């Protein structure tokens, strides 16, 4: 059961990360490798925070 929970957590983080990276790319004027790395990293942090906030609100 723990493996399934880990898989669902990873899927949830990915579901947050993909649109956040897409939003970053839309808002950035030039896309170079450094900008892409910063955007991906910031989106990953934000995705984990969003998952934590959702879990805190839902009480699980």
C-alpha positions, 0 to 999 in steps of 0.5 A: 500500500505504501508504494501506491501512496508514493506513486499517487504523491508523485503523480500529484506533484507532477500534475502541479509541476507541468502547468507551473512550468508551462506558465513559467515558459509563457511568462519568460521572454527568452528561453535559454538553458539557465532560465529553463533550469530556474523555472523547472526548479522553482516550479518543483518547489511550488508543486511540493508546497501546493501538495502540502497545502492541499493535504493540510486543508483536507486533513489527510 
